[in-house]
Amino acid sequence: MIFFTRFNNTIEKSAKKELKEITNNIVIKHLTKENLVTVSMEELIVINKDKEDVITHIDFKLDKAYEVILNIKEQIEKDVIDLKNGKLYSPAIVFNDNLILKVPYYSWSDNILLMNLGPKIFVKVNLLENVRGDLYTKVTSYGINSLLVNLYITIYIKESLLYPASSEQIEYNFDMLVASKVIQGKIPQFYNGIIESKSDVINLK
């Protein structure tokens, strides 16, 4: 019983490590300032102020946000297709259009001479099972009557690992600073110099 528990834990740990490496390599490449340079803060948010230049609230333009996040998703999906076609390096293999991780049978062993030996346990990977995103802003006081506005995009990716006798869903979050801008204005005193706002989550099919 102890052997099987240790074996299963090692299989899961090894598979999660490989899945995280694959996902990071694909996603982080597209969450860069170069790829998002055409996105302007004015296209995504509206900062509302009263007559005294004090911020009252922040609105999000979800139609434009949907377009931006959908574009990121399409770029990521293209890389998954390239990966399956052998155009990108991956520790996984492709079988019947499925990505398969090969975990060595003796990976449970602490013996470095045995860890990569023996038959391989196949673990199926479902990449990009679900992709969602949202925007959030952080506004801070920046000098006299000035504000620093930071705009971020968060991408949530749900994937799954299918072990020989079970399955597990895993979600990764990726944050990216999209734009920064200094504007004139004030923050209400009860916010203690910082305002944070978040949009609704955008689900992408």
N, C-alpha and C positions, 0 to 999 in steps of 0.2 A: 504493500500500500504506500509506504514512504517513497519507494522507487518511482511508482507511477505518478504520484503527486509532484515529485521533483522533476520528473521527465516532462509532464504536461506544463509545469510552470516555465521550464527552460524553453520549450517549444514556443509558448506564447511570448516570452520575453524576446527571443530571437526574431520571431516574425514581426512583432511590433517595431523593433529596431529597424528592420529592413523596410517596412511600410513607411515609417517616418522619414527615412532617408529618401525614398522614392518621391514622396509627397513634397518634401522640402525642396528637392532639386527642381521639381516641375513648377511649383507655385511661386517660390521666392524669385525665380527668374523674371516673372511677369509683374510682380509687385515692386517696381522700381520707379524712381522719379522720371527716368527717361521714357518709360512707357506711359506715364500719367502726366507728362508735361503739358499736354493739350487740355487738361482738365483745369478749369479756373474755379476759384472759390465762388465767384459771382454766379456761376452756372449751377451750383449745388446748394447754396444756402442764401437766406435773406436775413440780415440782422435788422431788427426793428428797434427804433429808438424814439423817445419822446422829445418834446420841444427843448428839453434841457440836455440833450445828447446822452441821456441815460438809457442803457439797453433795457427793453421791456421783455423781449423774447426772441427766439431764433426759429425760423421756419426752414424746412428742408424741401428742396425740389426733387421729389421722389421719382418723377419721370426721367429726369436726367441721371439721377443716381442709378436707376434701373439700367439705363443704357450703358453707363460706365462699368457697372459690375457684370452685366451680361457680356460685355466685350472681354473682360478679364477671364470670365468662365470659358468663352469660346477659344481664347488663346491657350488656356490650360488644357482644354479637351483636345486641341490639335496636337499638343505634345504627347498626350496619352496615346493617340492614334500613331504618332511617329514612333513612340516607344514600342508599341505592339508590332510595328513594321520593321523593327530593328534599327531605326535611325538614331535612337538615343540609347546611351548606356543605361543598363538597369541590372540589379542583382536578380531580378525575376526573369522567368522564361515565359514564352507565349505558347499556350496549348488550346486549340479550338477557340481562339479569340479571347481566352482568359489568361490573366496574369497569375503565374504560379511561383511561389517562393519555395526553395528547396532548403529545408533545415536538416543538417546532419543528425543521424540517429543518436550519436554519442555526444551531442552538444550539451547534454545534461552533466557530463563528466567534468570534473575539475582538472583532469589530466590533459594538458595541452597537446600531448601526442595523440590522443584519441578523439578530441573534440570535433575534428573535421573528417573523421573516418566513419565507415559504416554506410548503410543505405540511407537515402534521403527521404524525409517526411515531406509530402507535398501539402502546402497551405495555399488555398485559393485567395486571391485579393480582388475585392471590388473597389476600384478607384472611383472617386467623384460620385458616390452614390447619391449625395445630395449637396448642393451648393447654395449657400445663403450669404447675404451681406447686409451691412448697415453703415451709416455714417455717424460720426460723433465729432463735436467741436469742443475745444477748450479755449476759453477767452480769459485772459489775465491782464491786470493793469500793467501798463508799460510806459512809465514816465508820467508827466503831467498831462492829464486829459487825453491820454492815448491808450490804445488797447492792442494787445497781440492776439490775433485769432489764428489758431491751428485747426486744420481740418484733417480728419483721419478717415480711412476706410478700413473696415474689418470684414474679412472673408471667413466664413465658417464652412468647413468641408467635413462631411460625414462619410466614412468609408467602413468597410467591414473585412474581417478575416474569417475564413471558413476552414476550421481545423477538421481533422478526420472525423471527430465525433461531436463537434460543437461549433458555434460561431460567436463572433463578438463584434459589436459596432464601436467605432472610435471616431471622435470628433477633434479636429485640429482648428485652431484659431490663428489667423494671420492679420496683424495690424500694419498699416502703412500710413505715414504722414504724407498727405497729398499736397497740401499748400499751407503757407504761412503768410500773414499780411498784417501790417500795422495800420490801424484806422483811428480816427478821432472818436472819442466817446468816453463814457464812464460806466462803472459797474455799481449797481445799488449796494449800499453799505452792508446790508444783511447777507450778501453773498461772500463777504470777507475777501474780496479781490479776485475771485475765480468763479466763472460760470461754465458749467459743463452741460451739454445738451446731446441727446441721442435720437436718431431717427427710428422709425419702425423697421423691423427686420424685413428685408426684401428676399422673398423666396424665388428661386430660379428653377424652372423645370428643364 
